[in-house]
Amino acid sequence: MTLIVHHLGVSQSDRVVWLCEELGLDYELKKYTRSPYLAPPEFKSLHPLGSAPVIEDGSVKLAESGACVEYIAQMYGKGRFIIAPGHKDYTDYLYWFHFANASFQSALIRDLALKSVGASGDGIKGTGDVSKRFKEKFTLMLTMINDRLATVPWLAGAQFTIADVMLVCCLTTMRCFNPYDLGEYDNILSYLARVSARDGYRRAMEKGDPELDITQLASATPPTWQPASLGSSGSAMSSQLQSEAPFEASILGFFYRQWIVHPKPVPAGTSLSSQVAIITGSNSGLGLETGRQLLQLGLSHLILAVRSQARGDKAADGLRKEFPGAIISVWLLDMSSYDSITAFVEQCQSLPRIDMVILNAGLAGTPTFTIVKNTGHEYSFQVNYISTALLTILLLPVLKSKRITGLKPPVLSIITSDTAYWASIETQGPILPQLDKAEDYSAMPWYQKTKLLQQLFVSQLADEINSDDVVVNLANPGLCGGTAFGNNGGGFSGITLLFVNFVKWINSRTVAAGASTFVDAAVVKGKESHGSYVSDWAIKPYPEIMYTQAGAQVRERLWEETMEELNFAGASDIIQRLRG
């Protein structure tokens, strides 16, 4: 009977494929592609845990990479790549074989669980004793490996064994998920060069993981990898990414975004010289940091749209000291006031050009249900959705008129949230009145609902306007520390507030990392992002409901209700003219 190897791409199961190639076995390789990060359903059906690898050999079905490697070596190796008891290198062989999974890979997983995306990207977050011990132990393990390889070519000694098969994955493939640098470990790098030169390893990677560059895997710098289904160019629209939506909505998806995905640098040579940008909600936190990052790219004129003149002036003064050559203006904008919004748009018409608008102003909610007197709507609902939709529609013809021929269309980026993945909304009956029900009010669910409405609205808006005129997209910064979300109440209180702040402390990105997602959406992304949800420096799927028939009906109904709500400002007529 033929040995069958069920291999999940870019995973520890590359150990099994490598061993089969080293032994020259006649085996059947069944490869499974991540969807986008987890194993697909057909792989999970092979074993209760759904973990890779799985091998089948007649009536035998076996999981766990260490068990699979040892089984194949014992059953098919004919003594190759193993060291028998009594040999002088037996104890070294035994130790390093088990060290790979028991010590080193488990340390990588612990690191993964504590890692938070930040500007430095240097691994374990935190300065407490626990974090310090974890990081010290991980560094000690790398040093142990490096010291061992200073005296022998292979882990067990003079000969290549399955101890090497087990450990190399942790030094190569695992760095796709948990990036760490090997620049200080010359002996490990020499070791990986020897591995990369082996014909069996090269064949295994060509068959099992052709998307991985073995030269990059063996280099000091961590390899870069993104699931092929997401597309490295980000060319796919959110509407085409339904298969990835369940993962993004899962708790694992949240942790993956917060712990593993790192900021992508703005392409070299990017210059915003002569360009004009407007950022709302920009006197502090993400908005202010976004302005700083745009100025670092050479932005000529930054407009901070704020509710408080004093706070805006203070923020502007700080930026002027950092960037004396730039023009930095402070304009007033109160998102709870229709008069303020229309006056702000009129002021925008005075600008000679507008290259990007980032609508960052928003609320996490208030502890109690609060009505905006002049509109009759709940406060966070008013600011996050209705006023944001109004400002967006009113700005569209202004941005179209300010476009510079031959350059990228102006970009209007609405700041949303991945909490929309967890929003619950009634699919029957009117949509807008649901958020004005005082008896159902709770701060966090309301915040999630308003962010879902934003995404429904933008996905429809993109169908109504031409991306050659204005690009409209959504940007998600992820959970960030140093922001108003959850601070000073932030719509939460008591145990809920303590929990929110604890979650932020454990999982949050830095403000700089979060702001870089805004820059990515407004500067790096182009027409391919029109109507899409940009998160983690890539185009990502909408919430799952938006791919359903019920979701399509909600979107249509929401659009009609929103147009009717905003027709006092001529919203429908504006959209009609833009279509023409």
Summary of the structure (lengths in Angstrom):
residues: 580
radius of gyration: 27.1
end to end distance: 67.4
largest distance: 88.8
contacts: 1949
relative contact order: 0.09
helix: 50%
strand: 11%
